[in-house]
Amino acid sequence: QQMKRYGTRVKVLVNQVDLLNEEELRTVLNFVREECRAAMESEPEIWPLSARMGLEAWRAGALDEQAWRVTGMQRIVSYVDGQLGDEDRLRQKLRTSLQITGNVLRQAEDVLRSNQAATMNCENIAANIEEQLLAQRRDQEAAIERIVVDVDDYMGDAGARVHEALRYLYAAGREPDLLRGGFLVLIGLGGLTRRSGRSYVERQFAEAHLLSPLSELQAISDRVGPHLEGQDIQDLDDLLTYARREMESLAPGIQQKMIGNLALPQEYDRRTLDVLPARLDSLLQEANWPDVEALDRHLRNTGLYLVVFEILLLVMVFFLSQVFKAETEFLVLLLLAPVIALGGLLFLPLRGQAIAAAQEARLLLLREQYTNLLREVTRQQLERTMQFRRDAVAPLLRLVSAQTQLHKSQRTRLQEARRELDAIEADLPSLGSEGLLNKARQIVGREDGGP
């Protein structure tokens, strides 16, 4: 009905009539005629035909005229030739259609150009949000690194103070004290060196405030949680304020397409940060730095070694004095004995350097473990909060991304349509009955010149 309303001629083709006898064919044609009359309120021409018989009538480039006439295909060929024979009329019809299509394309291109500003705005919104997210991430990472540096500096300062205390304990002028303490240990009275239940090392470290040199470390690392949480909430609020402002600047038609709302998370997830203090404290407890009891034991053992060395030296001098009776040899022995004794006392600073180096190695390992744990946990929290930020503005990002992709897709389709239209207009002068048939043969790939 719609085709007839535009004046289009309607022909009804009934194929495969070679499968029907005459009575069946009449029944089919009557049925088609009644259905067309009911649907179209008119009775179009009905052409029975057999495409299979038409193909059989054309064999090896030769046409069997008698078989061809029986197929009913000749009526189609004659009709097409009649319609396409008036080439000027055909070109005019096609040119009119092409002009209409060209006008539609130009209107679509005008609309697309008018939407270009909105598309660029969407691209700018997405780019600005990404830049803000990157800037916020850099700020948080810098804040974390500052706290880590403070922790590392504090531990380095504590290590320097402990090293200085160990240098004093093993200084060259403390041999008499160590010898006295070593002698008391040797005779089983080492407990007399303790005062108020404290060892000498304990008393010295207490006076230098080194019994807990890392006591303030927890306070420094505890700054991470409040800083990250406060900055995260502020960043989320700033990001959502910008996103809402940009969303309201979009056209109402685009705003209505947004799925979801721009909103802050219902609560701040601090589970990762809540376990950080306990993990850091556990690390400090396991490290037990500095181990004052071990340092006191090393100091007492050093004094004991010195006492034993001096006793052995005296025994050796007495023994050699009995062996060397000559006055000259005895004089040489008396001169060498103090030198050997002083050489033994040089063991004290060397022992102190070795113990200090061991303590520095332990502290270095502790510093690395502590700062790595602090970085690891805070980075995990940072990744979670960055995802919070993305989730908060995800509805707007999805909207602007969809609008950008839609604009690009429409532009590509219009460009393809323009190229196809230009190609048709270029082929228009060569159109006609023969031109169309040649084009059809090219499409189906026939080379035998058949219909």
Summary of the structure (lengths in Angstrom):
residues: 451
radius of gyration: 50.3
end to end distance: 30.5
largest distance: 157.8
contacts: 1217
relative contact order: 0.11
helix: 80%
strand: 3%
